[in-house]
Amino acid sequence: DDVQQQERFDALVADDQRIEPRDWMPEGYRKTLIRQIAQHAHSEIIGMQPEGNWISQAPSLRRKAILMAKVQDEAGHGLYLYSAAETLGIDRSELLDMLHTGRQKYSSIFNYPTLSWADMGSIGWLVDGAAIVNQVPICRCSYGPYARAMVRICKEESFHQRQGFEILHHLSHGTPEQHAMAQESVNRWWWPSLMMFGPPDDASPNSAQSMAWGIKRHSNDELRQRFVDMTVPQAQVLGLTLPDPELELDEETGHYRFGEIDWTEFMEVIKGNGPCNAERIERRVGAHDDGAWVREAAMAYADKQATRSQG
Ligand code: ACO
């Protein structure tokens, strides 16, 4: 009965075992996972847009090939994640519909514009760097399909982060104009990258329950701190500065102190009022509509194959 099922579920979570699609799970657990995995999947496919903008403007054939491979990886991550969400009993078309109608979110970061080539560097270094810090612990998420999808995704994210670092390193050690372009870009992406980790712990309604369920392993603020601690020394290697006068090593704790994040800006962006929210959704809905014939053709083909194999 339900009590026994709940006890078995609690024991699996307490024992750090994985919950699999056919296992009983509390309705709230299922809902939370659908919400988080869908938001994650949406972020991957919306995240293709800011970079896609620069494929045709990449400064060399080599840079273009790398950027194309990276953007394709993001499409792949989206597909893994939609598949993981579908194991919870929801259809991909329903999830896309919720994205297109604003009922499900995607990461705030992808609502900022990409104004220069250096932004490809900042996205790789800072945005993918933040994504790795957030996602590595999800490889140990209590829900098996999400945890397993995250293993490969994290490996690919590491490559993305390195390619971004390399772009910035190259620019930073180039001409004065290139150095200035890299610095200007990092100045714009730094604060939005810190916002990716979500609201502060005391304003994060989902954290406590998600941590109790083993979906989240660390709080938003813990991961944000980890990211800052990791990134400051990398900025020094790049020869770039981070736009925060309060950034300072606290000798006692060994952690970097940093300035106040503009949470009003964060709330505006997740409410749909960021610089590019409308443009991102419009482009996504357009791409979905343009792809209708492909879905129809694939369905017709699958039906034909099924009829043949029956006959
Ligand atoms: N952008 C948009 N929405 C956000 C963000 C953000 N950066 N941070 C938090 N939110 C939303 C939450 O989704 C939640 O809204 P909802 O209840 O309507 O879904 C609300 O703000 C409150 O936040 P929390 O209670 O802290 O939410 P949660 O426990 O889900 O934590 C977090 C947010 C850390 C983003 C978590 O969902 C997570 O780890 N997700 C997986 C990683 C991910 O989505 N990465 C995408 C960007 S990285 C990339 O794709 C390259």
py3Dmol code that shows the C-alpha trace and the ligand (Angstrom):
import py3Dmol

protein = """\
ATOM      1  CA  ASP A   1       0.000   0.000   0.000  1.00  0.00           C
ATOM      2  CA  ASP A   2       0.925   3.691  -0.085  1.00  0.00           C
ATOM      3  CA  VAL A   3       2.606   3.746   3.315  1.00  0.00           C
ATOM      4  CA  GLN A   4       4.866   0.847   2.365  1.00  0.00           C
ATOM      5  CA  GLN A   5       5.622   2.449  -0.989  1.00  0.00           C
ATOM      6  CA  GLN A   6       6.532   5.722   0.694  1.00  0.00           C
ATOM      7  CA  GLU A   7       8.763   3.866   3.160  1.00  0.00           C
ATOM      8  CA  ARG A   8      10.532   2.045   0.368  1.00  0.00           C
ATOM      9  CA  PHE A   9      11.054   5.315  -1.517  1.00  0.00           C
ATOM     10  CA  ASP A  10      12.391   7.081   1.598  1.00  0.00           C
ATOM     11  CA  ALA A  11      14.760   4.186   2.269  1.00  0.00           C
ATOM     12  CA  LEU A  12      16.118   4.282  -1.297  1.00  0.00           C
ATOM     13  CA  VAL A  13      16.746   8.020  -1.049  1.00  0.00           C
ATOM     14  CA  ALA A  14      18.293   7.730   2.426  1.00  0.00           C
ATOM     15  CA  ASP A  15      20.553   4.945   1.187  1.00  0.00           C
ATOM     16  CA  ASP A  16      21.656   7.070  -1.799  1.00  0.00           C
ATOM     17  CA  GLN A  17      20.209   4.555  -4.277  1.00  0.00           C
ATOM     18  CA  ARG A  18      18.612   5.636  -7.559  1.00  0.00           C
ATOM     19  CA  ILE A  19      14.891   5.953  -8.170  1.00  0.00           C
ATOM     20  CA  GLU A  20      13.993   4.495 -11.580  1.00  0.00           C
ATOM     21  CA  PRO A  21      11.013   5.295 -13.867  1.00  0.00           C
ATOM     22  CA  ARG A  22       8.982   2.235 -12.842  1.00  0.00           C
ATOM     23  CA  ASP A  23       9.450   2.816  -9.099  1.00  0.00           C
ATOM     24  CA  TRP A  24       6.696   4.357  -7.043  1.00  0.00           C
ATOM     25  CA  MET A  25       7.422   8.011  -6.227  1.00  0.00           C
ATOM     26  CA  PRO A  26       5.565  10.789  -4.416  1.00  0.00           C
ATOM     27  CA  GLU A  27       3.606  13.072  -6.740  1.00  0.00           C
ATOM     28  CA  GLY A  28       5.613  16.117  -5.547  1.00  0.00           C
ATOM     29  CA  TYR A  29       8.879  14.389  -6.409  1.00  0.00           C
ATOM     30  CA  ARG A  30       7.637  13.637  -9.918  1.00  0.00           C
ATOM     31  CA  LYS A  31       6.380  17.208 -10.399  1.00  0.00           C
ATOM     32  CA  THR A  32       9.604  18.767  -9.140  1.00  0.00           C
ATOM     33  CA  LEU A  33      11.693  16.626 -11.453  1.00  0.00           C
ATOM     34  CA  ILE A  34       9.503  17.401 -14.452  1.00  0.00           C
ATOM     35  CA  ARG A  35       9.808  21.107 -13.640  1.00  0.00           C
ATOM     36  CA  GLN A  36      13.564  21.068 -13.175  1.00  0.00           C
ATOM     37  CA  ILE A  37      14.461  18.700 -16.030  1.00  0.00           C
ATOM     38  CA  ALA A  38      12.147  20.553 -18.434  1.00  0.00           C
ATOM     39  CA  GLN A  39      13.591  23.910 -17.427  1.00  0.00           C
ATOM     40  CA  HIS A  40      17.026  22.459 -17.963  1.00  0.00           C
ATOM     41  CA  ALA A  41      16.103  21.038 -21.407  1.00  0.00           C
ATOM     42  CA  HIS A  42      14.496  24.332 -22.457  1.00  0.00           C
ATOM     43  CA  SER A  43      17.676  26.167 -21.398  1.00  0.00           C
ATOM     44  CA  GLU A  44      19.774  23.953 -23.640  1.00  0.00           C
ATOM     45  CA  ILE A  45      17.726  24.587 -26.761  1.00  0.00           C
ATOM     46  CA  ILE A  46      17.080  28.296 -26.109  1.00  0.00           C
ATOM     47  CA  GLY A  47      20.789  28.559 -25.301  1.00  0.00           C
ATOM     48  CA  MET A  48      21.571  27.711 -28.931  1.00  0.00           C
ATOM     49  CA  GLN A  49      20.205  31.067 -30.060  1.00  0.00           C
ATOM     50  CA  PRO A  50      22.670  33.571 -28.576  1.00  0.00           C
ATOM     51  CA  GLU A  51      25.583  31.604 -30.058  1.00  0.00           C
ATOM     52  CA  GLY A  52      23.885  30.612 -33.309  1.00  0.00           C
ATOM     53  CA  ASN A  53      23.880  34.320 -34.048  1.00  0.00           C
ATOM     54  CA  TRP A  54      27.691  34.219 -34.344  1.00  0.00           C
ATOM     55  CA  ILE A  55      28.266  31.085 -36.439  1.00  0.00           C
ATOM     56  CA  SER A  56      28.226  33.050 -39.678  1.00  0.00           C
ATOM     57  CA  GLN A  57      30.405  35.782 -38.149  1.00  0.00           C
ATOM     58  CA  ALA A  58      33.111  33.593 -36.591  1.00  0.00           C
ATOM     59  CA  PRO A  59      36.578  35.044 -37.282  1.00  0.00           C
ATOM     60  CA  SER A  60      38.043  31.898 -38.889  1.00  0.00           C
ATOM     61  CA  LEU A  61      37.024  28.546 -40.337  1.00  0.00           C
ATOM     62  CA  ARG A  62      38.457  26.804 -37.273  1.00  0.00           C
ATOM     63  CA  ARG A  63      36.439  28.968 -34.860  1.00  0.00           C
ATOM     64  CA  LYS A  64      33.345  28.413 -36.962  1.00  0.00           C
ATOM     65  CA  ALA A  65      33.742  24.619 -36.927  1.00  0.00           C
ATOM     66  CA  ILE A  66      34.218  24.598 -33.146  1.00  0.00           C
ATOM     67  CA  LEU A  67      31.229  26.850 -32.523  1.00  0.00           C
ATOM     68  CA  MET A  68      28.996  24.750 -34.770  1.00  0.00           C
ATOM     69  CA  ALA A  69      30.017  21.596 -32.923  1.00  0.00           C
ATOM     70  CA  LYS A  70      29.286  23.269 -29.612  1.00  0.00           C
ATOM     71  CA  VAL A  71      25.839  24.486 -30.629  1.00  0.00           C
ATOM     72  CA  GLN A  72      25.022  20.995 -31.910  1.00  0.00           C
ATOM     73  CA  ASP A  73      26.075  19.554 -28.552  1.00  0.00           C
ATOM     74  CA  GLU A  74      23.504  21.831 -26.938  1.00  0.00           C
ATOM     75  CA  ALA A  75      20.756  20.461 -29.176  1.00  0.00           C
ATOM     76  CA  GLY A  76      21.871  16.982 -28.116  1.00  0.00           C
ATOM     77  CA  HIS A  77      21.735  17.928 -24.426  1.00  0.00           C
ATOM     78  CA  GLY A  78      18.211  19.186 -24.923  1.00  0.00           C
ATOM     79  CA  LEU A  79      17.204  15.863 -26.497  1.00  0.00           C
ATOM     80  CA  TYR A  80      18.706  13.788 -23.662  1.00  0.00           C
ATOM     81  CA  LEU A  81      16.930  15.930 -21.128  1.00  0.00           C
ATOM     82  CA  TYR A  82      13.544  15.829 -22.854  1.00  0.00           C
ATOM     83  CA  SER A  83      13.931  12.040 -22.976  1.00  0.00           C
ATOM     84  CA  ALA A  84      14.737  11.965 -19.263  1.00  0.00           C
ATOM     85  CA  ALA A  85      11.642  14.087 -18.552  1.00  0.00           C
ATOM     86  CA  GLU A  86       9.476  11.772 -20.674  1.00  0.00           C
ATOM     87  CA  THR A  87      10.352   8.824 -18.404  1.00  0.00           C
ATOM     88  CA  LEU A  88       8.267  10.644 -15.771  1.00  0.00           C
ATOM     89  CA  GLY A  89       5.118  10.268 -17.875  1.00  0.00           C
ATOM     90  CA  ILE A  90       4.931  13.580 -19.693  1.00  0.00           C
ATOM     91  CA  ASP A  91       5.067  14.117 -23.412  1.00  0.00           C
ATOM     92  CA  ARG A  92       7.751  16.229 -25.090  1.00  0.00           C
ATOM     93  CA  SER A  93       5.138  18.127 -27.106  1.00  0.00           C
ATOM     94  CA  GLU A  94       3.437  19.136 -23.852  1.00  0.00           C
ATOM     95  CA  LEU A  95       6.742  20.410 -22.457  1.00  0.00           C
ATOM     96  CA  LEU A  96       7.456  22.414 -25.594  1.00  0.00           C
ATOM     97  CA  ASP A  97       3.975  23.848 -25.457  1.00  0.00           C
ATOM     98  CA  MET A  98       4.620  24.999 -21.884  1.00  0.00           C
ATOM     99  CA  LEU A  99       7.862  26.669 -22.990  1.00  0.00           C
ATOM    100  CA  HIS A 100       6.194  28.376 -25.916  1.00  0.00           C
ATOM    101  CA  THR A 101       3.353  29.732 -23.801  1.00  0.00           C
ATOM    102  CA  GLY A 102       5.558  30.900 -20.933  1.00  0.00           C
ATOM    103  CA  ARG A 103       4.270  28.344 -18.410  1.00  0.00           C
ATOM    104  CA  GLN A 104       7.724  26.844 -17.936  1.00  0.00           C
ATOM    105  CA  LYS A 105      10.932  28.763 -17.507  1.00  0.00           C
ATOM    106  CA  TYR A 106      14.402  28.497 -19.002  1.00  0.00           C
ATOM    107  CA  SER A 107      17.602  29.901 -17.565  1.00  0.00           C
ATOM    108  CA  SER A 108      17.677  33.670 -17.091  1.00  0.00           C
ATOM    109  CA  ILE A 109      21.139  33.842 -18.687  1.00  0.00           C
ATOM    110  CA  PHE A 110      19.903  33.258 -22.222  1.00  0.00           C
ATOM    111  CA  ASN A 111      17.889  36.471 -22.186  1.00  0.00           C
ATOM    112  CA  TYR A 112      21.015  38.603 -22.589  1.00  0.00           C
ATOM    113  CA  PRO A 113      22.279  39.654 -26.040  1.00  0.00           C
ATOM    114  CA  THR A 114      25.550  38.566 -27.669  1.00  0.00           C
ATOM    115  CA  LEU A 115      27.046  41.840 -28.859  1.00  0.00           C
ATOM    116  CA  SER A 116      30.593  40.855 -29.840  1.00  0.00           C
ATOM    117  CA  TRP A 117      32.651  37.822 -30.817  1.00  0.00           C
ATOM    118  CA  ALA A 118      34.210  37.925 -27.338  1.00  0.00           C
ATOM    119  CA  ASP A 119      30.777  36.941 -25.993  1.00  0.00           C
ATOM    120  CA  MET A 120      31.396  33.443 -27.396  1.00  0.00           C
ATOM    121  CA  GLY A 121      34.372  33.364 -25.045  1.00  0.00           C
ATOM    122  CA  SER A 122      32.447  34.682 -22.049  1.00  0.00           C
ATOM    123  CA  ILE A 123      29.572  32.262 -22.604  1.00  0.00           C
ATOM    124  CA  GLY A 124      31.972  29.328 -22.708  1.00  0.00           C
ATOM    125  CA  TRP A 125      34.094  30.443 -19.781  1.00  0.00           C
ATOM    126  CA  LEU A 126      31.491  31.935 -17.447  1.00  0.00           C
ATOM    127  CA  VAL A 127      28.101  30.548 -18.486  1.00  0.00           C
ATOM    128  CA  ASP A 128      29.253  27.002 -19.200  1.00  0.00           C
ATOM    129  CA  GLY A 129      31.599  27.243 -16.225  1.00  0.00           C
ATOM    130  CA  ALA A 130      28.632  28.064 -13.993  1.00  0.00           C
ATOM    131  CA  ALA A 131      26.599  25.304 -15.645  1.00  0.00           C
ATOM    132  CA  ILE A 132      29.300  22.750 -14.794  1.00  0.00           C
ATOM    133  CA  VAL A 133      29.433  23.793 -11.143  1.00  0.00           C
ATOM    134  CA  ASN A 134      25.648  23.476 -10.973  1.00  0.00           C
ATOM    135  CA  GLN A 135      25.439  20.233 -12.961  1.00  0.00           C
ATOM    136  CA  VAL A 136      28.280  18.062 -11.684  1.00  0.00           C
ATOM    137  CA  PRO A 137      26.364  17.380  -8.426  1.00  0.00           C
ATOM    138  CA  ILE A 138      23.292  16.455 -10.518  1.00  0.00           C
ATOM    139  CA  CYS A 139      25.277  13.412 -11.747  1.00  0.00           C
ATOM    140  CA  ARG A 140      24.408  12.107  -8.249  1.00  0.00           C
ATOM    141  CA  CYS A 141      20.748  13.107  -8.412  1.00  0.00           C
ATOM    142  CA  SER A 142      18.428  10.518  -6.849  1.00  0.00           C
ATOM    143  CA  TYR A 143      16.509  10.117 -10.128  1.00  0.00           C
ATOM    144  CA  GLY A 144      18.478   7.670 -12.324  1.00  0.00           C
ATOM    145  CA  PRO A 145      17.668   8.889 -15.856  1.00  0.00           C
ATOM    146  CA  TYR A 146      18.469  12.522 -14.983  1.00  0.00           C
ATOM    147  CA  ALA A 147      21.698  11.579 -13.186  1.00  0.00           C
ATOM    148  CA  ARG A 148      22.894   9.404 -16.080  1.00  0.00           C
ATOM    149  CA  ALA A 149      22.068  12.029 -18.730  1.00  0.00           C
ATOM    150  CA  MET A 150      24.130  14.507 -16.764  1.00  0.00           C
ATOM    151  CA  VAL A 151      27.342  12.451 -16.929  1.00  0.00           C
ATOM    152  CA  ARG A 152      27.831  12.894 -20.654  1.00  0.00           C
ATOM    153  CA  ILE A 153      26.466  16.425 -20.619  1.00  0.00           C
ATOM    154  CA  CYS A 154      29.063  17.459 -18.039  1.00  0.00           C
ATOM    155  CA  LYS A 155      31.904  16.002 -20.114  1.00  0.00           C
ATOM    156  CA  GLU A 156      30.775  18.026 -23.108  1.00  0.00           C
ATOM    157  CA  GLU A 157      30.307  21.138 -20.966  1.00  0.00           C
ATOM    158  CA  SER A 158      33.951  20.864 -19.904  1.00  0.00           C
ATOM    159  CA  PHE A 159      35.006  21.069 -23.536  1.00  0.00           C
ATOM    160  CA  HIS A 160      32.700  24.079 -23.988  1.00  0.00           C
ATOM    161  CA  GLN A 161      34.205  25.808 -20.990  1.00  0.00           C
ATOM    162  CA  ARG A 162      37.753  25.254 -22.240  1.00  0.00           C
ATOM    163  CA  GLN A 163      36.955  26.570 -25.704  1.00  0.00           C
ATOM    164  CA  GLY A 164      35.498  29.741 -24.162  1.00  0.00           C
ATOM    165  CA  PHE A 165      38.544  30.202 -21.953  1.00  0.00           C
ATOM    166  CA  GLU A 166      40.772  29.763 -24.988  1.00  0.00           C
ATOM    167  CA  ILE A 167      38.882  32.387 -27.017  1.00  0.00           C
ATOM    168  CA  LEU A 168      39.248  34.912 -24.197  1.00  0.00           C
ATOM    169  CA  HIS A 169      42.898  34.030 -23.599  1.00  0.00           C
ATOM    170  CA  HIS A 170      43.623  34.624 -27.253  1.00  0.00           C
ATOM    171  CA  LEU A 171      41.807  37.974 -27.305  1.00  0.00           C
ATOM    172  CA  SER A 172      43.209  39.102 -23.983  1.00  0.00           C
ATOM    173  CA  HIS A 173      46.770  38.556 -25.218  1.00  0.00           C
ATOM    174  CA  GLY A 174      46.098  40.038 -28.649  1.00  0.00           C
ATOM    175  CA  THR A 175      45.942  43.670 -29.747  1.00  0.00           C
ATOM    176  CA  PRO A 176      44.775  46.371 -27.279  1.00  0.00           C
ATOM    177  CA  GLU A 177      41.440  46.429 -29.134  1.00  0.00           C
ATOM    178  CA  GLN A 178      41.025  42.671 -28.738  1.00  0.00           C
ATOM    179  CA  HIS A 179      41.904  42.866 -25.053  1.00  0.00           C
ATOM    180  CA  ALA A 180      39.341  45.647 -24.587  1.00  0.00           C
ATOM    181  CA  MET A 181      36.715  43.568 -26.393  1.00  0.00           C
ATOM    182  CA  ALA A 182      37.342  40.619 -24.076  1.00  0.00           C
ATOM    183  CA  GLN A 183      37.169  42.802 -20.966  1.00  0.00           C
ATOM    184  CA  GLU A 184      33.977  44.555 -22.074  1.00  0.00           C
ATOM    185  CA  SER A 185      32.336  41.200 -22.668  1.00  0.00           C
ATOM    186  CA  VAL A 186      33.359  39.730 -19.289  1.00  0.00           C
ATOM    187  CA  ASN A 187      32.039  42.888 -17.619  1.00  0.00           C
ATOM    188  CA  ARG A 188      28.597  42.267 -19.114  1.00  0.00           C
ATOM    189  CA  TRP A 189      28.405  38.499 -18.436  1.00  0.00           C
ATOM    190  CA  TRP A 190      29.797  38.308 -14.895  1.00  0.00           C
ATOM    191  CA  TRP A 191      26.741  39.329 -12.879  1.00  0.00           C
ATOM    192  CA  PRO A 192      24.172  37.452 -14.992  1.00  0.00           C
ATOM    193  CA  SER A 193      26.360  34.317 -14.594  1.00  0.00           C
ATOM    194  CA  LEU A 194      26.104  34.599 -10.810  1.00  0.00           C
ATOM    195  CA  MET A 195      22.311  34.816 -11.165  1.00  0.00           C
ATOM    196  CA  MET A 196      22.218  31.448 -12.952  1.00  0.00           C
ATOM    197  CA  PHE A 197      22.485  29.687  -9.588  1.00  0.00           C
ATOM    198  CA  GLY A 198      19.055  30.992  -8.626  1.00  0.00           C
ATOM    199  CA  PRO A 199      17.793  33.149  -5.765  1.00  0.00           C
ATOM    200  CA  PRO A 200      19.642  33.314  -2.429  1.00  0.00           C
ATOM    201  CA  ASP A 201      18.957  30.371  -0.127  1.00  0.00           C
ATOM    202  CA  ASP A 202      16.530  32.289   2.085  1.00  0.00           C
ATOM    203  CA  ALA A 203      14.462  33.161  -1.008  1.00  0.00           C
ATOM    204  CA  SER A 204      14.588  29.767  -2.725  1.00  0.00           C
ATOM    205  CA  PRO A 205      11.206  28.102  -2.196  1.00  0.00           C
ATOM    206  CA  ASN A 206      12.167  24.727  -3.724  1.00  0.00           C
ATOM    207  CA  SER A 207      15.614  24.100  -2.244  1.00  0.00           C
ATOM    208  CA  ALA A 208      14.812  22.472   1.093  1.00  0.00           C
ATOM    209  CA  GLN A 209      12.474  19.842  -0.354  1.00  0.00           C
ATOM    210  CA  SER A 210      14.676  19.197  -3.394  1.00  0.00           C
ATOM    211  CA  MET A 211      17.677  18.659  -1.131  1.00  0.00           C
ATOM    212  CA  ALA A 212      15.721  16.312   1.126  1.00  0.00           C
ATOM    213  CA  TRP A 213      14.804  14.286  -1.965  1.00  0.00           C
ATOM    214  CA  GLY A 214      18.399  14.149  -3.215  1.00  0.00           C
ATOM    215  CA  ILE A 215      17.534  16.072  -6.388  1.00  0.00           C
ATOM    216  CA  LYS A 216      19.711  19.008  -5.393  1.00  0.00           C
ATOM    217  CA  ARG A 217      22.889  18.188  -3.489  1.00  0.00           C
ATOM    218  CA  HIS A 218      23.980  21.730  -2.587  1.00  0.00           C
ATOM    219  CA  SER A 219      22.163  24.993  -2.051  1.00  0.00           C
ATOM    220  CA  ASN A 220      22.112  27.824  -4.609  1.00  0.00           C
ATOM    221  CA  ASP A 221      24.443  29.998  -2.508  1.00  0.00           C
ATOM    222  CA  GLU A 222      26.918  27.172  -1.887  1.00  0.00           C
ATOM    223  CA  LEU A 223      27.282  26.532  -5.613  1.00  0.00           C
ATOM    224  CA  ARG A 224      27.485  30.252  -6.402  1.00  0.00           C
ATOM    225  CA  GLN A 225      30.349  30.575  -3.881  1.00  0.00           C
ATOM    226  CA  ARG A 226      32.109  27.561  -5.374  1.00  0.00           C
ATOM    227  CA  PHE A 227      31.873  29.189  -8.817  1.00  0.00           C
ATOM    228  CA  VAL A 228      33.302  32.502  -7.592  1.00  0.00           C
ATOM    229  CA  ASP A 229      36.179  30.746  -5.812  1.00  0.00           C
ATOM    230  CA  MET A 230      37.004  28.778  -8.940  1.00  0.00           C
ATOM    231  CA  THR A 231      36.701  31.686 -11.374  1.00  0.00           C
ATOM    232  CA  VAL A 232      38.708  34.480  -9.716  1.00  0.00           C
ATOM    233  CA  PRO A 233      42.088  32.733 -10.179  1.00  0.00           C
ATOM    234  CA  GLN A 234      41.147  31.884 -13.776  1.00  0.00           C
ATOM    235  CA  ALA A 235      40.472  35.582 -14.462  1.00  0.00           C
ATOM    236  CA  GLN A 236      43.995  36.308 -13.235  1.00  0.00           C
ATOM    237  CA  VAL A 237      45.416  33.773 -15.693  1.00  0.00           C
ATOM    238  CA  LEU A 238      43.376  35.389 -18.462  1.00  0.00           C
ATOM    239  CA  GLY A 239      44.691  38.825 -17.561  1.00  0.00           C
ATOM    240  CA  LEU A 240      41.151  40.132 -17.191  1.00  0.00           C
ATOM    241  CA  THR A 241      39.337  41.670 -14.247  1.00  0.00           C
ATOM    242  CA  LEU A 242      35.892  40.918 -12.836  1.00  0.00           C
ATOM    243  CA  PRO A 243      33.571  43.918 -12.482  1.00  0.00           C
ATOM    244  CA  ASP A 244      33.109  43.846  -8.715  1.00  0.00           C
ATOM    245  CA  PRO A 245      35.088  46.219  -6.457  1.00  0.00           C
ATOM    246  CA  GLU A 246      34.051  44.186  -3.413  1.00  0.00           C
ATOM    247  CA  LEU A 247      35.603  40.966  -4.670  1.00  0.00           C
ATOM    248  CA  GLU A 248      38.198  40.022  -2.065  1.00  0.00           C
ATOM    249  CA  LEU A 249      39.689  36.901  -0.558  1.00  0.00           C
ATOM    250  CA  ASP A 250      38.562  36.339   3.013  1.00  0.00           C
ATOM    251  CA  GLU A 251      41.735  34.925   4.563  1.00  0.00           C
ATOM    252  CA  GLU A 252      39.832  33.321   7.413  1.00  0.00           C
ATOM    253  CA  THR A 253      37.365  31.308   5.374  1.00  0.00           C
ATOM    254  CA  GLY A 254      39.478  30.920   2.222  1.00  0.00           C
ATOM    255  CA  HIS A 255      36.478  32.079   0.172  1.00  0.00           C
ATOM    256  CA  TYR A 256      36.071  35.185  -1.962  1.00  0.00           C
ATOM    257  CA  ARG A 257      33.623  37.787  -0.692  1.00  0.00           C
ATOM    258  CA  PHE A 258      31.620  39.427  -3.447  1.00  0.00           C
ATOM    259  CA  GLY A 259      29.210  42.334  -3.879  1.00  0.00           C
ATOM    260  CA  GLU A 260      25.407  42.324  -3.787  1.00  0.00           C
ATOM    261  CA  ILE A 261      23.659  40.761  -6.784  1.00  0.00           C
ATOM    262  CA  ASP A 262      20.914  42.836  -8.384  1.00  0.00           C
ATOM    263  CA  TRP A 263      17.980  40.565  -7.528  1.00  0.00           C
ATOM    264  CA  THR A 264      15.495  43.019  -8.989  1.00  0.00           C
ATOM    265  CA  GLU A 265      17.103  42.522 -12.377  1.00  0.00           C
ATOM    266  CA  PHE A 266      16.981  38.726 -11.883  1.00  0.00           C
ATOM    267  CA  MET A 267      13.261  38.791 -11.020  1.00  0.00           C
ATOM    268  CA  GLU A 268      12.493  40.981 -14.025  1.00  0.00           C
ATOM    269  CA  VAL A 269      14.350  38.610 -16.349  1.00  0.00           C
ATOM    270  CA  ILE A 270      12.573  35.502 -15.057  1.00  0.00           C
ATOM    271  CA  LYS A 271       9.216  37.286 -15.283  1.00  0.00           C
ATOM    272  CA  GLY A 272       9.845  37.739 -19.007  1.00  0.00           C
ATOM    273  CA  ASN A 273      11.143  41.312 -19.019  1.00  0.00           C
ATOM    274  CA  GLY A 274      14.825  40.703 -19.787  1.00  0.00           C
ATOM    275  CA  PRO A 275      16.517  42.269 -22.805  1.00  0.00           C
ATOM    276  CA  CYS A 276      15.837  39.320 -25.158  1.00  0.00           C
ATOM    277  CA  ASN A 277      12.964  37.255 -23.672  1.00  0.00           C
ATOM    278  CA  ALA A 278      10.427  38.143 -26.369  1.00  0.00           C
ATOM    279  CA  GLU A 279      12.914  37.619 -29.199  1.00  0.00           C
ATOM    280  CA  ARG A 280      14.017  34.205 -27.863  1.00  0.00           C
ATOM    281  CA  ILE A 281      10.479  32.843 -27.591  1.00  0.00           C
ATOM    282  CA  GLU A 282       9.402  34.276 -30.922  1.00  0.00           C
ATOM    283  CA  ARG A 283      12.352  32.632 -32.666  1.00  0.00           C
ATOM    284  CA  ARG A 284      11.715  29.317 -30.855  1.00  0.00           C
ATOM    285  CA  VAL A 285       8.022  29.243 -31.772  1.00  0.00           C
ATOM    286  CA  GLY A 286       8.938  30.147 -35.361  1.00  0.00           C
ATOM    287  CA  ALA A 287      11.442  27.288 -35.561  1.00  0.00           C
ATOM    288  CA  HIS A 288       8.867  24.884 -34.112  1.00  0.00           C
ATOM    289  CA  ASP A 289       6.234  25.937 -36.646  1.00  0.00           C
ATOM    290  CA  ASP A 290       8.710  25.722 -39.508  1.00  0.00           C
ATOM    291  CA  GLY A 291       9.568  22.177 -38.435  1.00  0.00           C
ATOM    292  CA  ALA A 292       5.961  20.935 -38.482  1.00  0.00           C
ATOM    293  CA  TRP A 293       6.420  19.216 -41.856  1.00  0.00           C
ATOM    294  CA  VAL A 294       9.426  17.282 -40.547  1.00  0.00           C
ATOM    295  CA  ARG A 295       7.430  15.936 -37.592  1.00  0.00           C
ATOM    296  CA  GLU A 296       4.540  15.025 -39.889  1.00  0.00           C
ATOM    297  CA  ALA A 297       6.842  13.254 -42.338  1.00  0.00           C
ATOM    298  CA  ALA A 298       8.576  11.355 -39.520  1.00  0.00           C
ATOM    299  CA  MET A 299       5.211  10.244 -38.103  1.00  0.00           C
ATOM    300  CA  ALA A 300       3.953   9.143 -41.540  1.00  0.00           C
ATOM    301  CA  TYR A 301       7.143   7.154 -42.071  1.00  0.00           C
ATOM    302  CA  ALA A 302       6.927   5.527 -38.638  1.00  0.00           C
ATOM    303  CA  ASP A 303       3.266   4.578 -39.279  1.00  0.00           C
ATOM    304  CA  LYS A 304       4.181   3.047 -42.625  1.00  0.00           C
ATOM    305  CA  GLN A 305       7.025   1.027 -41.080  1.00  0.00           C
ATOM    306  CA  ALA A 306       4.718  -0.192 -38.313  1.00  0.00           C
ATOM    307  CA  THR A 307       2.041  -1.280 -40.838  1.00  0.00           C
ATOM    308  CA  ARG A 308       4.648  -3.100 -42.937  1.00  0.00           C
ATOM    309  CA  SER A 309       6.134  -4.979 -40.023  1.00  0.00           C
ATOM    310  CA  GLN A 310       2.655  -6.145 -38.995  1.00  0.00           C
ATOM    311  CA  GLY A 311       1.872  -7.401 -42.503  1.00  0.00           C
TER     312      GLY A 311
END
"""
ligand_1 = """\
51
ACO
N 16.714 31.288 -14.421
C 15.395 31.110 -14.511
N 14.641 30.685 -13.478
C 15.288 30.430 -12.322
C 16.669 30.575 -12.172
C 17.398 31.035 -13.287
N 18.711 31.234 -13.232
N 16.995 30.239 -10.907
C 15.865 29.899 -10.282
N 14.822 30.015 -11.131
C 13.418 29.810 -10.832
C 13.125 28.379 -10.424
O 12.903 27.579 -11.545
C 11.897 28.561 -9.578
O 10.776 28.824 -10.433
P 9.553 27.794 -10.615
O 9.210 27.324 -9.234
O 8.498 28.583 -11.293
O 10.080 26.711 -11.476
C 12.170 29.870 -8.876
O 13.097 30.563 -9.688
C 12.692 29.728 -7.462
O 14.015 29.172 -7.444
P 14.447 27.890 -6.586
O 13.441 27.598 -5.556
O 15.842 28.108 -6.135
O 14.365 26.774 -7.735
P 15.150 25.417 -7.917
O 15.200 24.652 -6.647
O 14.591 24.731 -9.109
O 16.670 25.872 -8.240
C 18.147 25.848 -10.153
C 16.996 26.557 -9.429
C 19.394 25.931 -9.296
C 18.386 26.576 -11.486
C 17.756 24.372 -10.386
O 16.518 24.279 -11.018
C 18.741 23.574 -11.195
O 19.796 23.199 -10.714
N 18.404 23.248 -12.476
C 19.184 22.405 -13.336
C 20.224 23.182 -14.081
C 19.678 24.076 -15.140
O 18.514 24.246 -15.350
N 20.574 24.686 -15.891
C 20.177 25.508 -17.007
C 21.162 26.544 -17.329
S 22.715 25.905 -17.679
C 22.774 25.502 -19.299
O 21.872 25.023 -19.831
C 24.011 25.753 -20.082
"""
view = py3Dmol.view(width=600, height=400)
view.addModel(protein, "pdb")
view.setStyle({"model": 0}, {"cartoon": {"style": "trace"}})
view.addModel(ligand_1, "xyz")
view.setStyle({"model": 1}, {"stick": {}})
view.zoomTo()
view.show()
